[in-house]
Amino acid sequence: MMKKLTCLVVVALVASLVSVAFATPRDGAVALIRAENEKQLIPLLTQSEPGLTVEGAYQVQKAYISMKLAGGEQIAGFKGGLTAAGVQKRFGMNAPVTGVLLESGKLTGSPVLDRSRYGALMLETEVAFIIGESIRDTLPDIASLRPKIRAVLPSIEVPDLGVTDMKQLKAQDLIACNVSARQFILGRELEPAAIDPNAVQVTLFQNGTPINTGNGADALGDQWNTALWLVNSMIAQGYTIEPGQVLMTGALGAMLPGKPGSYVADFGSLGRIEFEVK
């Protein structure tokens, strides 16, 4: 199954060479970065380019990341999105999507999140993996991935869904804007042998009241399979995966709006993350 997914990614990327909805992918990336710099809502590229394909959207995302890196950013890792079947259906997809995490978005400890810096601050509880060895080629199976993972840890993704028209948001828009990646909080690292990520149960509390629950299997049914899919997808897109980079495999439970308050994400034996939204 994983080989099939990898092949589909490669085919999609080849197809994107002849199917681009913009004059160049850079045009779409420039529009996204301009809105970001001017603190405007994220534009929906499909409204000006209704023919934008999934493959073309990934080209826009790649151009966006290239521009960020040229401006001094660094890649902190990679993320999966739409990893729940119900969310995929809402966007007319039959597979998850991928994005790139930037170093400027990484948070640790007990940070305070400022809603004024977001169009629409959202919260997701997730399991994350830290890479221990460089990965430059696709991997055939989980057994080949496990030795390359340094740690498993709790995490909170803090995406920004501040788009110009949420009702018109399409999968292509989400892909192009880097799957709304903005910030993410990493907890304490554990050795992979010390924890079964599929057995993780998480509860998110706001001001002491539970507001969300999830478990490790929420991300495509198996954390290790999802991590392998994410690795192979990013390698197929031309990235290399380096030691210290993080893999975030998708939401456990629901994605929720980040309302003001004090939060605790209790991942049981995997640990806790505390943070505040103001």
C-alpha positions in Angstrom: 0.0 0.0 0.0 2.8 2.4 0.9 4.6 1.7 -2.4 1.3 2.5 -4.2 0.9 5.8 -2.4 4.5 6.7 -3.2 4.0 5.9 -6.9 0.8 8.1 -6.9 2.8 11.0 -5.4 5.5 10.6 -8.1 2.9 10.4 -10.9 1.2 13.5 -9.5 4.5 15.4 -9.4 5.3 14.5 -13.0 1.9 15.5 -14.1 2.3 18.9 -12.4 5.1 19.7 -14.9 2.5 20.1 -17.6 -0.5 21.1 -15.5 0.0 24.5 -13.8 -2.9 26.9 -13.3 -0.8 30.0 -13.0 1.6 31.5 -15.5 4.2 30.3 -13.0 3.8 28.7 -9.6 5.7 31.6 -8.2 2.8 33.9 -9.1 0.6 32.1 -6.6 3.4 32.0 -4.0 3.9 35.8 -4.4 0.2 36.4 -3.8 0.3 34.3 -0.6 3.5 36.0 0.7 2.2 39.4 -0.1 -1.0 38.8 1.9 1.2 37.4 4.8 3.5 40.4 4.8 0.6 42.8 4.7 -1.2 40.9 7.5 -4.2 40.2 5.2 -6.3 37.1 5.1 -5.0 34.2 3.1 -6.3 34.5 -0.5 -8.1 31.6 -2.1 -6.2 31.0 -5.3 -9.0 28.9 -6.8 -11.2 32.0 -7.0 -8.8 33.7 -9.4 -7.6 30.4 -10.9 -10.6 27.9 -10.9 -8.6 25.5 -13.0 -5.9 25.1 -10.3 -5.2 21.4 -9.8 -3.9 19.5 -6.8 -0.6 19.0 -8.7 -0.5 22.7 -9.5 -1.2 23.6 -5.9 1.8 21.6 -4.8 3.9 23.5 -7.2 2.7 26.8 -5.7 3.5 25.4 -2.2 7.0 24.4 -3.4 7.5 27.9 -4.8 6.3 29.4 -1.5 8.7 27.4 0.5 11.6 28.2 -1.9 10.9 31.9 -1.4 10.8 31.5 2.4 14.1 29.7 2.4 15.6 32.3 0.1 14.5 34.9 2.8 16.5 33.1 5.5 13.9 30.5 6.8 14.9 27.0 7.6 12.9 23.8 7.3 12.0 22.4 10.8 10.0 19.4 9.5 6.9 18.2 7.7 3.2 17.8 8.4 0.3 15.7 7.3 -3.1 17.2 6.9 -6.6 15.9 6.2 -5.6 12.6 7.8 -9.2 11.8 8.9 -11.5 10.3 6.3 -14.4 12.7 7.2 -12.2 15.7 6.6 -11.0 14.3 3.3 -14.6 13.8 2.2 -15.4 17.4 3.0 -12.6 18.6 0.7 -13.4 16.0 -2.0 -10.1 14.2 -1.5 -9.4 10.5 -1.1 -5.9 11.0 0.4 -4.2 13.3 3.0 -2.1 16.3 2.1 1.4 17.5 3.1 3.0 20.7 4.2 6.3 22.0 5.4 7.0 23.2 8.9 9.4 26.2 9.2 11.9 26.8 12.0 10.4 30.2 12.9 7.1 28.4 13.9 8.7 26.1 16.4 7.8 26.7 20.1 8.7 24.8 23.2 8.0 25.1 27.0 4.8 26.8 27.9 4.3 29.5 25.3 1.7 32.2 25.1 -0.1 32.3 21.7 -1.3 35.8 20.6 -4.5 35.6 18.5 -3.9 39.0 17.0 -1.0 37.5 15.0 -3.4 35.1 13.3 -6.3 35.4 10.9 -7.9 32.4 12.7 -5.9 30.6 15.3 -6.6 26.9 15.4 -5.4 24.0 17.7 -4.7 20.4 17.0 -3.2 17.8 19.4 -0.8 15.5 17.6 1.9 12.9 17.9 5.2 13.9 16.5 8.4 12.1 15.5 12.0 13.4 15.5 14.4 12.3 12.8 17.7 10.8 13.9 19.3 10.0 10.5 19.2 11.6 7.1 16.6 10.2 4.7 17.3 10.9 1.0 15.4 8.0 -0.7 11.9 6.6 -0.2 11.7 3.8 2.3 10.1 0.4 1.6 8.5 -0.3 5.0 8.1 0.7 8.7 11.1 -1.6 9.6 13.4 0.7 7.6 11.9 3.8 9.1 12.1 2.9 12.8 15.9 3.1 13.1 15.8 6.6 11.6 13.5 7.9 14.3 15.2 9.5 17.3 12.2 10.3 19.5 8.4 10.3 19.8 6.8 13.3 21.5 3.5 15.1 22.1 2.9 18.2 20.0 0.3 20.9 19.4 -0.1 22.3 15.9 -1.3 25.9 15.7 -2.4 26.4 12.1 -3.9 29.6 10.7 -7.2 29.1 8.9 -7.7 32.9 8.4 -8.8 32.6 4.7 -10.8 35.2 2.8 -13.9 32.9 2.5 -14.0 29.7 4.6 -17.1 28.4 2.8 -15.2 28.5 -0.5 -12.0 26.9 0.7 -10.9 24.0 -1.5 -8.2 21.3 -1.1 -6.1 23.1 -3.7 -6.2 26.3 -1.7 -5.2 24.4 1.4 -2.3 22.8 -0.3 -1.1 26.0 -1.9 -1.0 27.9 1.3 1.2 25.1 2.9 -1.7 23.4 4.6 -2.1 26.5 6.9 1.1 25.8 8.7 2.0 28.5 11.1 3.3 27.5 14.6 3.7 24.3 16.5 4.6 23.4 20.1 6.8 20.4 20.8 6.8 18.6 24.2 9.4 16.3 25.9 11.1 13.7 23.7 10.8 10.0 24.5 12.8 7.1 23.0 10.6 5.3 20.4 11.0 2.0 22.3 9.4 3.6 25.4 6.0 4.4 23.9 3.5 2.9 21.5 2.2 6.0 19.6 -0.9 4.2 18.5 -1.9 3.6 22.1 -1.6 7.3 23.0 -4.8 8.9 24.4 -5.0 12.7 24.6 -7.4 15.1 26.3 -7.2 18.8 25.7 -8.3 21.0 28.6 -9.3 24.7 28.5 -9.4 26.4 31.8 -9.7 22.9 33.4 -12.6 21.8 31.2 -12.0 18.9 28.7 -12.8 20.2 25.2 -11.3 17.5 23.0 -10.2 13.9 23.1 -8.3 11.7 20.6 -6.1 8.7 20.2 -3.0 7.8 18.2 -5.0 5.8 15.6 -6.9 8.9 14.5 -4.2 9.7 12.1 -4.8 7.3 9.2 -5.3 4.4 11.6 -1.6 3.9 12.4 1.1 6.4 13.5 4.0 4.5 11.9 2.3 4.0 8.6 1.4 7.7 8.6 5.0 8.7 9.3 6.2 6.4 6.5 3.7 7.9 4.1 4.7 11.4 5.1 8.5 10.6 4.7 8.0 9.1 1.3 5.7 11.8 0.1 8.2 14.5 0.9 11.1 12.6 -0.6 9.0 12.2 -3.8 8.5 16.0 -3.8 12.3 16.5 -3.9 13.0 17.2 -0.2 15.5 15.5 2.0 14.8 14.8 5.6 17.5 15.7 8.1 18.4 14.8 11.7 16.4 16.9 14.2 13.5 17.6 11.8 10.0 16.8 13.0 7.2 14.8 11.4 3.7 15.8 12.6 1.2 13.1 11.5 -2.2 14.8 11.9 -4.8 15.7 14.4 -6.0 13.4 17.2 -9.6 14.3 17.6 -10.9 17.6 16.3 -9.3 20.8 15.2 -10.6 23.5 17.4 -10.5 27.3 17.4 -8.0 28.8 19.8 -10.1 30.8 22.2 -8.5 32.8 25.1 -7.6 30.7 28.1 -5.1 28.4 29.8 -4.7 25.0 28.1 -3.3 21.6 29.1 -2.9 18.8 26.6 -2.6 15.5 28.6 -1.1 12.8 26.4 -0.9 10.3 29.3 2.4 8.4 29.3 3.6 10.5 26.3 3.6 13.7 28.5 1.8 17.0 28.8 2.0 20.4 27.0 0.8 23.5 28.7 0.2 26.8 26.9 -2.0 29.9 26.9 -4.0 31.7 24.3 -4.6 35.4 24.7 
